[in-house]
């Protein structure tokens, strides 16, 4: 995981409480679209490393987070500001679209 953090049920609240916006990627190893978007998320983590925190949540290893945030389809991406969800995206998204949505919250 390049510039992204591994988020777990233990450290999730601390990560989303960052003073920077946080992009969270809910994913699973067996998910084809997750494997497609994974490299895009890593590129964004690098592109925005000064202004954005990027975290990845393995839904199989962190089922309570999946339930808490209503994750029914993956990949699911959420942007948090001050611990609050400000944006939700489900399914594969092109990098340009993700970048536009991120920039709206920076």
Phi, psi and omega in degrees: 000103182310261182264005180265157179258151172271114179266138179229174177299335181283319186251002187302310183299323178295317181295311184287348177276007181303155175282353174259156172300151182234124173264122179247127178254111175271122188213175173212151182300326185276357187270113180303307179299331177295321179292330178288319184276340181308308179297328178294317179298319178296320177298318179294322177300321178287314182300323185249024188302337180274337189237357186217141171260133178242129181229149179239133179244117173282111186295332179289327181273345185227061186297330180295325177292322178299316179293312183303320184258012173064036181283113179244338178227142177231154001290145174236127179243136178228144173250128178249142170231125181053038177082003183246137178291127177244350181203140176229138177221134181243137178085176181296136177233138176295153182304318182300320180292315178299317181300316179299316181292322178295312182300333178293344183245005180264000000 
